[in-house]
Amino acid sequence: MSDVFIRVCTNLRQAADQPSCAARGSGEILQALQRLAAGSGVAVEQSPCMGHCEHGPVVRTGPGGAFYHGITPAQLPALWTDVEKLAAK
């Protein structure tokens, strides 16, 4: 799975009235994915803004994977299943 990656947007917009992934809990998502991926060879990385602030937290898998919008900790097992399928290609 060494070519497979997960990127989590951790951008924080400074204006309180502007949505951002960090303000919506992307740090927690990043840490949970790092724990989930430990020892798997999947790279879990923080990412700058992906341009989907209104729909955060945003996670992208790759190569050739998908964007996940509004991801919650409860959705991480399903996301991980998708990552395993991506790695099997």
PyMOL Python script that loads the backbone (N, CA, C, O; Angstrom):
from pymol import cmd

cmd.read_pdbstr("""\
ATOM      1  N   MET A   1       0.810  -1.199   0.000  1.00  0.00           N
ATOM      2  CA  MET A   1       0.000   0.000   0.000  1.00  0.00           C
ATOM      3  C   MET A   1       0.852   1.261   0.000  1.00  0.00           C
ATOM      4  O   MET A   1       0.333   2.339   0.287  1.00  0.00           O
ATOM      5  N   SER A   2       2.110   1.167  -0.304  1.00  0.00           N
ATOM      6  CA  SER A   2       3.009   2.306  -0.137  1.00  0.00           C
ATOM      7  C   SER A   2       2.695   3.483  -1.047  1.00  0.00           C
ATOM      8  O   SER A   2       3.062   4.610  -0.714  1.00  0.00           O
ATOM      9  N   ASP A   3       2.034   3.276  -2.178  1.00  0.00           N
ATOM     10  CA  ASP A   3       1.698   4.391  -3.061  1.00  0.00           C
ATOM     11  C   ASP A   3       0.381   5.062  -2.673  1.00  0.00           C
ATOM     12  O   ASP A   3       0.052   6.136  -3.178  1.00  0.00           O
ATOM     13  N   VAL A   4      -0.347   4.442  -1.801  1.00  0.00           N
ATOM     14  CA  VAL A   4      -1.658   4.954  -1.417  1.00  0.00           C
ATOM     15  C   VAL A   4      -1.488   6.034  -0.347  1.00  0.00           C
ATOM     16  O   VAL A   4      -0.667   5.910   0.562  1.00  0.00           O
ATOM     17  N   PHE A   5      -2.282   7.089  -0.481  1.00  0.00           N
ATOM     18  CA  PHE A   5      -2.206   8.165   0.506  1.00  0.00           C
ATOM     19  C   PHE A   5      -3.596   8.630   0.905  1.00  0.00           C
ATOM     20  O   PHE A   5      -4.581   8.429   0.195  1.00  0.00           O
ATOM     21  N   ILE A   6      -3.632   9.251   2.053  1.00  0.00           N
ATOM     22  CA  ILE A   6      -4.826   9.923   2.558  1.00  0.00           C
ATOM     23  C   ILE A   6      -4.381  11.322   2.946  1.00  0.00           C
ATOM     24  O   ILE A   6      -3.439  11.488   3.720  1.00  0.00           O
ATOM     25  N   ARG A   7      -5.055  12.321   2.412  1.00  0.00           N
ATOM     26  CA  ARG A   7      -4.737  13.708   2.751  1.00  0.00           C
ATOM     27  C   ARG A   7      -5.941  14.339   3.442  1.00  0.00           C
ATOM     28  O   ARG A   7      -7.075  14.249   2.972  1.00  0.00           O
ATOM     29  N   VAL A   8      -5.658  14.972   4.559  1.00  0.00           N
ATOM     30  CA  VAL A   8      -6.703  15.610   5.359  1.00  0.00           C
ATOM     31  C   VAL A   8      -6.450  17.112   5.379  1.00  0.00           C
ATOM     32  O   VAL A   8      -5.389  17.561   5.812  1.00  0.00           O
ATOM     33  N   CYS A   9      -7.414  17.881   4.914  1.00  0.00           N
ATOM     34  CA  CYS A   9      -7.279  19.336   4.957  1.00  0.00           C
ATOM     35  C   CYS A   9      -7.299  19.791   6.409  1.00  0.00           C
ATOM     36  O   CYS A   9      -8.196  19.432   7.171  1.00  0.00           O
ATOM     37  N   THR A  10      -6.302  20.584   6.784  1.00  0.00           N
ATOM     38  CA  THR A  10      -6.236  21.134   8.136  1.00  0.00           C
ATOM     39  C   THR A  10      -6.215  22.661   8.108  1.00  0.00           C
ATOM     40  O   THR A  10      -5.769  23.302   9.060  1.00  0.00           O
ATOM     41  N   ASN A  11      -6.695  23.228   7.021  1.00  0.00           N
ATOM     42  CA  ASN A  11      -6.700  24.684   6.875  1.00  0.00           C
ATOM     43  C   ASN A  11      -7.672  25.332   7.860  1.00  0.00           C
ATOM     44  O   ASN A  11      -8.794  24.865   8.055  1.00  0.00           O
ATOM     45  N   LEU A  12      -7.209  26.420   8.474  1.00  0.00           N
ATOM     46  CA  LEU A  12      -8.050  27.205   9.369  1.00  0.00           C
ATOM     47  C   LEU A  12      -8.167  28.612   8.818  1.00  0.00           C
ATOM     48  O   LEU A  12      -7.175  29.334   8.716  1.00  0.00           O
ATOM     49  N   ARG A  13      -9.367  28.994   8.467  1.00  0.00           N
ATOM     50  CA  ARG A  13      -9.610  30.363   8.015  1.00  0.00           C
ATOM     51  C   ARG A  13      -9.708  31.255   9.246  1.00  0.00           C
ATOM     52  O   ARG A  13     -10.264  30.862  10.271  1.00  0.00           O
ATOM     53  N   GLN A  14      -9.166  32.451   9.129  1.00  0.00           N
ATOM     54  CA  GLN A  14      -9.087  33.349  10.279  1.00  0.00           C
ATOM     55  C   GLN A  14     -10.416  34.002  10.647  1.00  0.00           C
ATOM     56  O   GLN A  14     -10.666  34.274  11.821  1.00  0.00           O
ATOM     57  N   ALA A  15     -11.256  34.254   9.672  1.00  0.00           N
ATOM     58  CA  ALA A  15     -12.543  34.889   9.956  1.00  0.00           C
ATOM     59  C   ALA A  15     -13.517  33.861  10.528  1.00  0.00           C
ATOM     60  O   ALA A  15     -13.741  32.806   9.935  1.00  0.00           O
ATOM     61  N   ALA A  16     -14.084  34.178  11.670  1.00  0.00           N
ATOM     62  CA  ALA A  16     -14.980  33.240  12.350  1.00  0.00           C
ATOM     63  C   ALA A  16     -16.219  32.902  11.536  1.00  0.00           C
ATOM     64  O   ALA A  16     -16.808  31.838  11.723  1.00  0.00           O
ATOM     65  N   ASP A  17     -16.621  33.786  10.639  1.00  0.00           N
ATOM     66  CA  ASP A  17     -17.824  33.534   9.848  1.00  0.00           C
ATOM     67  C   ASP A  17     -17.549  32.756   8.567  1.00  0.00           C
ATOM     68  O   ASP A  17     -18.468  32.517   7.783  1.00  0.00           O
ATOM     69  N   GLN A  18     -16.295  32.358   8.343  1.00  0.00           N
ATOM     70  CA  GLN A  18     -15.940  31.566   7.165  1.00  0.00           C
ATOM     71  C   GLN A  18     -15.663  30.127   7.594  1.00  0.00           C
ATOM     72  O   GLN A  18     -14.858  29.898   8.497  1.00  0.00           O
ATOM     73  N   PRO A  19     -16.317  29.160   6.962  1.00  0.00           N
ATOM     74  CA  PRO A  19     -16.096  27.763   7.341  1.00  0.00           C
ATOM     75  C   PRO A  19     -14.694  27.295   6.972  1.00  0.00           C
ATOM     76  O   PRO A  19     -14.090  27.785   6.018  1.00  0.00           O
ATOM     77  N   SER A  20     -14.195  26.349   7.736  1.00  0.00           N
ATOM     78  CA  SER A  20     -12.904  25.739   7.411  1.00  0.00           C
ATOM     79  C   SER A  20     -12.860  24.334   7.981  1.00  0.00           C
ATOM     80  O   SER A  20     -13.577  24.005   8.926  1.00  0.00           O
ATOM     81  N   CYS A  21     -12.012  23.516   7.393  1.00  0.00           N
ATOM     82  CA  CYS A  21     -11.901  22.126   7.832  1.00  0.00           C
ATOM     83  C   CYS A  21     -11.387  22.026   9.265  1.00  0.00           C
ATOM     84  O   CYS A  21     -11.887  21.222  10.052  1.00  0.00           O
ATOM     85  N   ALA A  22     -10.387  22.844   9.606  1.00  0.00           N
ATOM     86  CA  ALA A  22      -9.833  22.787  10.961  1.00  0.00           C
ATOM     87  C   ALA A  22     -10.885  23.155  12.000  1.00  0.00           C
ATOM     88  O   ALA A  22     -10.964  22.525  13.055  1.00  0.00           O
ATOM     89  N   ALA A  23     -11.682  24.160  11.711  1.00  0.00           N
ATOM     90  CA  ALA A  23     -12.726  24.572  12.647  1.00  0.00           C
ATOM     91  C   ALA A  23     -13.810  23.510  12.795  1.00  0.00           C
ATOM     92  O   ALA A  23     -14.565  23.515  13.767  1.00  0.00           O
ATOM     93  N   ARG A  24     -13.881  22.609  11.837  1.00  0.00           N
ATOM     94  CA  ARG A  24     -14.891  21.542  11.872  1.00  0.00           C
ATOM     95  C   ARG A  24     -14.314  20.203  12.319  1.00  0.00           C
ATOM     96  O   ARG A  24     -14.951  19.166  12.136  1.00  0.00           O
ATOM     97  N   GLY A  25     -13.121  20.212  12.901  1.00  0.00           N
ATOM     98  CA  GLY A  25     -12.601  19.000  13.522  1.00  0.00           C
ATOM     99  C   GLY A  25     -11.665  18.153  12.695  1.00  0.00           C
ATOM    100  O   GLY A  25     -11.511  16.964  12.974  1.00  0.00           O
ATOM    101  N   SER A  26     -11.034  18.724  11.686  1.00  0.00           N
ATOM    102  CA  SER A  26     -10.154  17.907  10.844  1.00  0.00           C
ATOM    103  C   SER A  26      -8.917  17.406  11.581  1.00  0.00           C
ATOM    104  O   SER A  26      -8.346  16.386  11.195  1.00  0.00           O
ATOM    105  N   GLY A  27      -8.490  18.104  12.635  1.00  0.00           N
ATOM    106  CA  GLY A  27      -7.348  17.618  13.416  1.00  0.00           C
ATOM    107  C   GLY A  27      -7.638  16.270  14.050  1.00  0.00           C
ATOM    108  O   GLY A  27      -6.780  15.387  14.064  1.00  0.00           O
ATOM    109  N   GLU A  28      -8.836  16.110  14.570  1.00  0.00           N
ATOM    110  CA  GLU A  28      -9.260  14.835  15.156  1.00  0.00           C
ATOM    111  C   GLU A  28      -9.317  13.741  14.084  1.00  0.00           C
ATOM    112  O   GLU A  28      -8.923  12.601  14.331  1.00  0.00           O
ATOM    113  N   ILE A  29      -9.805  14.091  12.908  1.00  0.00           N
ATOM    114  CA  ILE A  29      -9.873  13.139  11.794  1.00  0.00           C
ATOM    115  C   ILE A  29      -8.465  12.707  11.395  1.00  0.00           C
ATOM    116  O   ILE A  29      -8.213  11.520  11.186  1.00  0.00           O
ATOM    117  N   LEU A  30      -7.550  13.663  11.291  1.00  0.00           N
ATOM    118  CA  LEU A  30      -6.162  13.365  10.930  1.00  0.00           C
ATOM    119  C   LEU A  30      -5.542  12.398  11.928  1.00  0.00           C
ATOM    120  O   LEU A  30      -4.941  11.401  11.527  1.00  0.00           O
ATOM    121  N   GLN A  31      -5.678  12.674  13.216  1.00  0.00           N
ATOM    122  CA  GLN A  31      -5.093  11.802  14.236  1.00  0.00           C
ATOM    123  C   GLN A  31      -5.704  10.408  14.213  1.00  0.00           C
ATOM    124  O   GLN A  31      -4.989   9.416  14.354  1.00  0.00           O
ATOM    125  N   ALA A  32      -7.001  10.326  14.037  1.00  0.00           N
ATOM    126  CA  ALA A  32      -7.661   9.019  13.989  1.00  0.00           C
ATOM    127  C   ALA A  32      -7.197   8.215  12.780  1.00  0.00           C
ATOM    128  O   ALA A  32      -6.982   7.008  12.888  1.00  0.00           O
ATOM    129  N   LEU A  33      -7.042   8.865  11.636  1.00  0.00           N
ATOM    130  CA  LEU A  33      -6.564   8.163  10.436  1.00  0.00           C
ATOM    131  C   LEU A  33      -5.111   7.735  10.588  1.00  0.00           C
ATOM    132  O   LEU A  33      -4.731   6.668  10.106  1.00  0.00           O
ATOM    133  N   GLN A  34      -4.299   8.543  11.247  1.00  0.00           N
ATOM    134  CA  GLN A  34      -2.910   8.154  11.489  1.00  0.00           C
ATOM    135  C   GLN A  34      -2.853   6.899  12.348  1.00  0.00           C
ATOM    136  O   GLN A  34      -2.044   6.007  12.092  1.00  0.00           O
ATOM    137  N   ARG A  35      -3.703   6.824  13.363  1.00  0.00           N
ATOM    138  CA  ARG A  35      -3.751   5.616  14.201  1.00  0.00           C
ATOM    139  C   ARG A  35      -4.242   4.419  13.390  1.00  0.00           C
ATOM    140  O   ARG A  35      -3.687   3.326  13.491  1.00  0.00           O
ATOM    141  N   LEU A  36      -5.266   4.625  12.599  1.00  0.00           N
ATOM    142  CA  LEU A  36      -5.844   3.551  11.792  1.00  0.00           C
ATOM    143  C   LEU A  36      -4.842   3.011  10.782  1.00  0.00           C
ATOM    144  O   LEU A  36      -4.803   1.807  10.526  1.00  0.00           O
ATOM    145  N   ALA A  37      -4.037   3.889  10.210  1.00  0.00           N
ATOM    146  CA  ALA A  37      -3.099   3.501   9.154  1.00  0.00           C
ATOM    147  C   ALA A  37      -1.745   3.030   9.675  1.00  0.00           C
ATOM    148  O   ALA A  37      -0.921   2.559   8.891  1.00  0.00           O
ATOM    149  N   ALA A  38      -1.501   3.142  10.951  1.00  0.00           N
ATOM    150  CA  ALA A  38      -0.192   2.791  11.510  1.00  0.00           C
ATOM    151  C   ALA A  38       0.233   1.388  11.083  1.00  0.00           C
ATOM    152  O   ALA A  38      -0.495   0.416  11.279  1.00  0.00           O
ATOM    153  N   GLY A  39       1.411   1.307  10.504  1.00  0.00           N
ATOM    154  CA  GLY A  39       1.969   0.028  10.085  1.00  0.00           C
ATOM    155  C   GLY A  39       1.446  -0.508   8.768  1.00  0.00           C
ATOM    156  O   GLY A  39       1.862  -1.583   8.337  1.00  0.00           O
ATOM    157  N   SER A  40       0.547   0.209   8.120  1.00  0.00           N
ATOM    158  CA  SER A  40      -0.065  -0.291   6.888  1.00  0.00           C
ATOM    159  C   SER A  40       0.699   0.101   5.630  1.00  0.00           C
ATOM    160  O   SER A  40       0.521  -0.509   4.575  1.00  0.00           O
ATOM    161  N   GLY A  41       1.549   1.115   5.740  1.00  0.00           N
ATOM    162  CA  GLY A  41       2.233   1.631   4.562  1.00  0.00           C
ATOM    163  C   GLY A  41       1.470   2.738   3.858  1.00  0.00           C
ATOM    164  O   GLY A  41       1.974   3.326   2.901  1.00  0.00           O
ATOM    165  N   VAL A  42       0.261   3.029   4.319  1.00  0.00           N
ATOM    166  CA  VAL A  42      -0.526   4.127   3.754  1.00  0.00           C
ATOM    167  C   VAL A  42      -0.036   5.428   4.383  1.00  0.00           C
ATOM    168  O   VAL A  42       0.050   5.543   5.606  1.00  0.00           O
ATOM    169  N   ALA A  43       0.282   6.400   3.542  1.00  0.00           N
ATOM    170  CA  ALA A  43       0.727   7.703   4.028  1.00  0.00           C
ATOM    171  C   ALA A  43      -0.485   8.555   4.382  1.00  0.00           C
ATOM    172  O   ALA A  43      -1.349   8.794   3.538  1.00  0.00           O
ATOM    173  N   VAL A  44      -0.546   9.008   5.615  1.00  0.00           N
ATOM    174  CA  VAL A  44      -1.602   9.919   6.054  1.00  0.00           C
ATOM    175  C   VAL A  44      -0.940  11.269   6.272  1.00  0.00           C
ATOM    176  O   VAL A  44      -0.040  11.411   7.100  1.00  0.00           O
ATOM    177  N   GLU A  45      -1.402  12.261   5.513  1.00  0.00           N
ATOM    178  CA  GLU A  45      -0.738  13.562   5.503  1.00  0.00           C
ATOM    179  C   GLU A  45      -1.744  14.673   5.734  1.00  0.00           C
ATOM    180  O   GLU A  45      -2.907  14.572   5.343  1.00  0.00           O
ATOM    181  N   GLN A  46      -1.279  15.736   6.376  1.00  0.00           N
ATOM    182  CA  GLN A  46      -2.130  16.927   6.446  1.00  0.00           C
ATOM    183  C   GLN A  46      -1.951  17.690   5.154  1.00  0.00           C
ATOM    184  O   GLN A  46      -0.886  17.661   4.538  1.00  0.00           O
ATOM    185  N   SER A  47      -2.993  18.362   4.759  1.00  0.00           N
ATOM    186  CA  SER A  47      -3.011  19.052   3.477  1.00  0.00           C
ATOM    187  C   SER A  47      -3.436  20.500   3.669  1.00  0.00           C
ATOM    188  O   SER A  47      -4.217  20.807   4.569  1.00  0.00           O
ATOM    189  N   PRO A  48      -2.926  21.385   2.828  1.00  0.00           N
ATOM    190  CA  PRO A  48      -3.478  22.739   2.829  1.00  0.00           C
ATOM    191  C   PRO A  48      -4.878  22.711   2.214  1.00  0.00           C
ATOM    192  O   PRO A  48      -5.379  21.652   1.836  1.00  0.00           O
ATOM    193  N   CYS A  49      -5.484  23.855   2.123  1.00  0.00           N
ATOM    194  CA  CYS A  49      -6.852  23.968   1.621  1.00  0.00           C
ATOM    195  C   CYS A  49      -7.025  23.269   0.273  1.00  0.00           C
ATOM    196  O   CYS A  49      -6.203  23.416  -0.632  1.00  0.00           O
ATOM    197  N   MET A  50      -8.114  22.505   0.163  1.00  0.00           N
ATOM    198  CA  MET A  50      -8.456  21.823  -1.079  1.00  0.00           C
ATOM    199  C   MET A  50      -9.587  22.536  -1.814  1.00  0.00           C
ATOM    200  O   MET A  50     -10.052  22.065  -2.852  1.00  0.00           O
ATOM    201  N   GLY A  51     -10.029  23.678  -1.274  1.00  0.00           N
ATOM    202  CA  GLY A  51     -11.052  24.471  -1.946  1.00  0.00           C
ATOM    203  C   GLY A  51     -12.482  24.018  -1.722  1.00  0.00           C
ATOM    204  O   GLY A  51     -13.378  24.395  -2.477  1.00  0.00           O
ATOM    205  N   HIS A  52     -12.706  23.216  -0.694  1.00  0.00           N
ATOM    206  CA  HIS A  52     -14.054  22.722  -0.403  1.00  0.00           C
ATOM    207  C   HIS A  52     -14.460  23.116   1.022  1.00  0.00           C
ATOM    208  O   HIS A  52     -15.104  22.336   1.722  1.00  0.00           O
ATOM    209  N   CYS A  53     -14.089  24.307   1.441  1.00  0.00           N
ATOM    210  CA  CYS A  53     -14.250  24.747   2.831  1.00  0.00           C
ATOM    211  C   CYS A  53     -15.676  24.595   3.358  1.00  0.00           C
ATOM    212  O   CYS A  53     -15.878  24.242   4.520  1.00  0.00           O
ATOM    213  N   GLU A  54     -16.647  24.858   2.516  1.00  0.00           N
ATOM    214  CA  GLU A  54     -18.040  24.803   2.954  1.00  0.00           C
ATOM    215  C   GLU A  54     -18.503  23.386   3.265  1.00  0.00           C
ATOM    216  O   GLU A  54     -19.559  23.193   3.868  1.00  0.00           O
ATOM    217  N   HIS A  55     -17.722  22.400   2.859  1.00  0.00           N
ATOM    218  CA  HIS A  55     -18.131  21.000   3.005  1.00  0.00           C
ATOM    219  C   HIS A  55     -17.179  20.199   3.888  1.00  0.00           C
ATOM    220  O   HIS A  55     -17.176  18.970   3.828  1.00  0.00           O
ATOM    221  N   GLY A  56     -16.381  20.863   4.694  1.00  0.00           N
ATOM    222  CA  GLY A  56     -15.360  20.196   5.491  1.00  0.00           C
ATOM    223  C   GLY A  56     -15.906  19.476   6.706  1.00  0.00           C
ATOM    224  O   GLY A  56     -17.069  19.631   7.079  1.00  0.00           O
ATOM    225  N   PRO A  57     -15.042  18.688   7.311  1.00  0.00           N
ATOM    226  CA  PRO A  57     -13.674  18.375   6.936  1.00  0.00           C
ATOM    227  C   PRO A  57     -13.611  17.577   5.629  1.00  0.00           C
ATOM    228  O   PRO A  57     -14.472  16.747   5.336  1.00  0.00           O
ATOM    229  N   VAL A  58     -12.568  17.860   4.868  1.00  0.00           N
ATOM    230  CA  VAL A  58     -12.372  17.219   3.571  1.00  0.00           C
ATOM    231  C   VAL A  58     -11.173  16.281   3.647  1.00  0.00           C
ATOM    232  O   VAL A  58     -10.117  16.631   4.174  1.00  0.00           O
ATOM    233  N   VAL A  59     -11.364  15.078   3.106  1.00  0.00           N
ATOM    234  CA  VAL A  59     -10.306  14.072   3.018  1.00  0.00           C
ATOM    235  C   VAL A  59     -10.226  13.630   1.566  1.00  0.00           C
ATOM    236  O   VAL A  59     -11.249  13.463   0.902  1.00  0.00           O
ATOM    237  N   ARG A  60      -9.004  13.443   1.077  1.00  0.00           N
ATOM    238  CA  ARG A  60      -8.806  12.930  -0.280  1.00  0.00           C
ATOM    239  C   ARG A  60      -7.943  11.685  -0.198  1.00  0.00           C
ATOM    240  O   ARG A  60      -6.954  11.650   0.534  1.00  0.00           O
ATOM    241  N   THR A  61      -8.324  10.667  -0.951  1.00  0.00           N
ATOM    242  CA  THR A  61      -7.519   9.451  -1.044  1.00  0.00           C
ATOM    243  C   THR A  61      -6.920   9.361  -2.438  1.00  0.00           C
ATOM    244  O   THR A  61      -7.440   9.944  -3.390  1.00  0.00           O
ATOM    245  N   GLY A  62      -5.845   8.641  -2.544  1.00  0.00           N
ATOM    246  CA  GLY A  62      -5.222   8.517  -3.849  1.00  0.00           C
ATOM    247  C   GLY A  62      -4.137   7.475  -3.843  1.00  0.00           C
ATOM    248  O   GLY A  62      -3.842   6.884  -2.804  1.00  0.00           O
ATOM    249  N   PRO A  63      -3.548   7.247  -4.979  1.00  0.00           N
ATOM    250  CA  PRO A  63      -3.813   7.950  -6.231  1.00  0.00           C
ATOM    251  C   PRO A  63      -5.138   7.496  -6.855  1.00  0.00           C
ATOM    252  O   PRO A  63      -5.554   6.345  -6.718  1.00  0.00           O
ATOM    253  N   GLY A  64      -5.763   8.419  -7.526  1.00  0.00           N
ATOM    254  CA  GLY A  64      -7.005   8.100  -8.230  1.00  0.00           C
ATOM    255  C   GLY A  64      -8.188   7.856  -7.335  1.00  0.00           C
ATOM    256  O   GLY A  64      -9.185   7.279  -7.770  1.00  0.00           O
ATOM    257  N   GLY A  65      -8.102   8.282  -6.095  1.00  0.00           N
ATOM    258  CA  GLY A  65      -9.190   8.048  -5.160  1.00  0.00           C
ATOM    259  C   GLY A  65     -10.239   9.133  -5.207  1.00  0.00           C
ATOM    260  O   GLY A  65     -10.416   9.811  -6.219  1.00  0.00           O
ATOM    261  N   ALA A  66     -10.924   9.283  -4.106  1.00  0.00           N
ATOM    262  CA  ALA A  66     -12.076  10.176  -4.047  1.00  0.00           C
ATOM    263  C   ALA A  66     -11.871  11.282  -3.028  1.00  0.00           C
ATOM    264  O   ALA A  66     -10.951  11.240  -2.211  1.00  0.00           O
ATOM    265  N   PHE A  67     -12.752  12.276  -3.095  1.00  0.00           N
ATOM    266  CA  PHE A  67     -12.869  13.293  -2.062  1.00  0.00           C
ATOM    267  C   PHE A  67     -14.002  12.869  -1.134  1.00  0.00           C
ATOM    268  O   PHE A  67     -15.034  12.370  -1.584  1.00  0.00           O
ATOM    269  N   TYR A  68     -13.799  13.071   0.149  1.00  0.00           N
ATOM    270  CA  TYR A  68     -14.829  12.817   1.150  1.00  0.00           C
ATOM    271  C   TYR A  68     -15.111  14.143   1.838  1.00  0.00           C
ATOM    272  O   TYR A  68     -14.198  14.782   2.362  1.00  0.00           O
ATOM    273  N   HIS A  69     -16.359  14.554   1.838  1.00  0.00           N
ATOM    274  CA  HIS A  69     -16.757  15.839   2.409  1.00  0.00           C
ATOM    275  C   HIS A  69     -17.545  15.625   3.693  1.00  0.00           C
ATOM    276  O   HIS A  69     -18.343  14.693   3.798  1.00  0.00           O
ATOM    277  N   GLY A  70     -17.314  16.492   4.663  1.00  0.00           N
ATOM    278  CA  GLY A  70     -18.060  16.421   5.916  1.00  0.00           C
ATOM    279  C   GLY A  70     -17.802  15.144   6.683  1.00  0.00           C
ATOM    280  O   GLY A  70     -18.683  14.642   7.381  1.00  0.00           O
ATOM    281  N   ILE A  71     -16.597  14.619   6.556  1.00  0.00           N
ATOM    282  CA  ILE A  71     -16.255  13.333   7.166  1.00  0.00           C
ATOM    283  C   ILE A  71     -16.307  13.434   8.695  1.00  0.00           C
ATOM    284  O   ILE A  71     -15.900  14.441   9.275  1.00  0.00           O
ATOM    285  N   THR A  72     -16.807  12.393   9.325  1.00  0.00           N
ATOM    286  CA  THR A  72     -16.886  12.325  10.784  1.00  0.00           C
ATOM    287  C   THR A  72     -16.111  11.105  11.264  1.00  0.00           C
ATOM    288  O   THR A  72     -15.847  10.197  10.476  1.00  0.00           O
ATOM    289  N   PRO A  73     -15.742  11.066  12.544  1.00  0.00           N
ATOM    290  CA  PRO A  73     -15.045   9.881  13.052  1.00  0.00           C
ATOM    291  C   PRO A  73     -15.824   8.584  12.812  1.00  0.00           C
ATOM    292  O   PRO A  73     -15.220   7.538  12.569  1.00  0.00           O
ATOM    293  N   ALA A  74     -17.132   8.642  12.875  1.00  0.00           N
ATOM    294  CA  ALA A  74     -17.951   7.444  12.665  1.00  0.00           C
ATOM    295  C   ALA A  74     -17.833   6.896  11.247  1.00  0.00           C
ATOM    296  O   ALA A  74     -18.095   5.714  11.021  1.00  0.00           O
ATOM    297  N   GLN A  75     -17.442   7.734  10.289  1.00  0.00           N
ATOM    298  CA  GLN A  75     -17.323   7.308   8.895  1.00  0.00           C
ATOM    299  C   GLN A  75     -15.940   6.756   8.546  1.00  0.00           C
ATOM    300  O   GLN A  75     -15.742   6.260   7.437  1.00  0.00           O
ATOM    301  N   LEU A  76     -14.997   6.831   9.458  1.00  0.00           N
ATOM    302  CA  LEU A  76     -13.631   6.426   9.135  1.00  0.00           C
ATOM    303  C   LEU A  76     -13.477   4.941   8.810  1.00  0.00           C
ATOM    304  O   LEU A  76     -12.689   4.618   7.921  1.00  0.00           O
ATOM    305  N   PRO A  77     -14.174   4.018   9.468  1.00  0.00           N
ATOM    306  CA  PRO A  77     -14.042   2.617   9.060  1.00  0.00           C
ATOM    307  C   PRO A  77     -14.439   2.387   7.595  1.00  0.00           C
ATOM    308  O   PRO A  77     -13.777   1.621   6.895  1.00  0.00           O
ATOM    309  N   ALA A  78     -15.495   3.029   7.133  1.00  0.00           N
ATOM    310  CA  ALA A  78     -15.906   2.884   5.732  1.00  0.00           C
ATOM    311  C   ALA A  78     -14.878   3.511   4.802  1.00  0.00           C
ATOM    312  O   ALA A  78     -14.583   2.957   3.743  1.00  0.00           O
ATOM    313  N   LEU A  79     -14.331   4.659   5.185  1.00  0.00           N
ATOM    314  CA  LEU A  79     -13.283   5.288   4.386  1.00  0.00           C
ATOM    315  C   LEU A  79     -12.075   4.361   4.292  1.00  0.00           C
ATOM    316  O   LEU A  79     -11.485   4.211   3.222  1.00  0.00           O
ATOM    317  N   TRP A  80     -11.708   3.741   5.411  1.00  0.00           N
ATOM    318  CA  TRP A  80     -10.558   2.833   5.413  1.00  0.00           C
ATOM    319  C   TRP A  80     -10.808   1.634   4.495  1.00  0.00           C
ATOM    320  O   TRP A  80      -9.884   1.178   3.822  1.00  0.00           O
ATOM    321  N   THR A  81     -12.017   1.125   4.456  1.00  0.00           N
ATOM    322  CA  THR A  81     -12.362   0.037   3.535  1.00  0.00           C
ATOM    323  C   THR A  81     -12.145   0.484   2.095  1.00  0.00           C
ATOM    324  O   THR A  81     -11.631  -0.281   1.280  1.00  0.00           O
ATOM    325  N   ASP A  82     -12.532   1.713   1.778  1.00  0.00           N
ATOM    326  CA  ASP A  82     -12.298   2.254   0.433  1.00  0.00           C
ATOM    327  C   ASP A  82     -10.808   2.357   0.127  1.00  0.00           C
ATOM    328  O   ASP A  82     -10.383   2.092  -0.998  1.00  0.00           O
ATOM    329  N   VAL A  83     -10.020   2.741   1.118  1.00  0.00           N
ATOM    330  CA  VAL A  83      -8.562   2.838   0.933  1.00  0.00           C
ATOM    331  C   VAL A  83      -7.977   1.457   0.649  1.00  0.00           C
ATOM    332  O   VAL A  83      -7.114   1.319  -0.218  1.00  0.00           O
ATOM    333  N   GLU A  84      -8.431   0.448   1.359  1.00  0.00           N
ATOM    334  CA  GLU A  84      -7.949  -0.917   1.114  1.00  0.00           C
ATOM    335  C   GLU A  84      -8.302  -1.377  -0.297  1.00  0.00           C
ATOM    336  O   GLU A  84      -7.491  -2.037  -0.948  1.00  0.00           O
ATOM    337  N   LYS A  85      -9.480  -1.047  -0.773  1.00  0.00           N
ATOM    338  CA  LYS A  85      -9.867  -1.391  -2.148  1.00  0.00           C
ATOM    339  C   LYS A  85      -8.987  -0.661  -3.152  1.00  0.00           C
ATOM    340  O   LYS A  85      -8.581  -1.236  -4.162  1.00  0.00           O
ATOM    341  N   LEU A  86      -8.692   0.595  -2.879  1.00  0.00           N
ATOM    342  CA  LEU A  86      -7.818   1.382  -3.741  1.00  0.00           C
ATOM    343  C   LEU A  86      -6.427   0.758  -3.804  1.00  0.00           C
ATOM    344  O   LEU A  86      -5.813   0.702  -4.869  1.00  0.00           O
ATOM    345  N   ALA A  87      -5.945   0.297  -2.682  1.00  0.00           N
ATOM    346  CA  ALA A  87      -4.613  -0.306  -2.628  1.00  0.00           C
ATOM    347  C   ALA A  87      -4.556  -1.639  -3.365  1.00  0.00           C
ATOM    348  O   ALA A  87      -3.497  -2.045  -3.842  1.00  0.00           O
ATOM    349  N   ALA A  88      -5.691  -2.315  -3.458  1.00  0.00           N
ATOM    350  CA  ALA A  88      -5.727  -3.624  -4.109  1.00  0.00           C
ATOM    351  C   ALA A  88      -5.747  -3.525  -5.629  1.00  0.00           C
ATOM    352  O   ALA A  88      -5.577  -4.535  -6.311  1.00  0.00           O
ATOM    353  N   LYS A  89      -5.953  -2.324  -6.172  1.00  0.00           N
ATOM    354  CA  LYS A  89      -6.019  -2.150  -7.635  1.00  0.00           C
ATOM    355  C   LYS A  89      -4.668  -2.351  -8.264  1.00  0.00           C
ATOM    356  O   LYS A  89      -4.533  -2.244  -9.483  1.00  0.00           O
TER     357      LYS A  89
END
""", "prot")
cmd.dss("prot")
cmd.show_as("cartoon", "prot")
cmd.util.cbc("prot")
cmd.orient("prot")
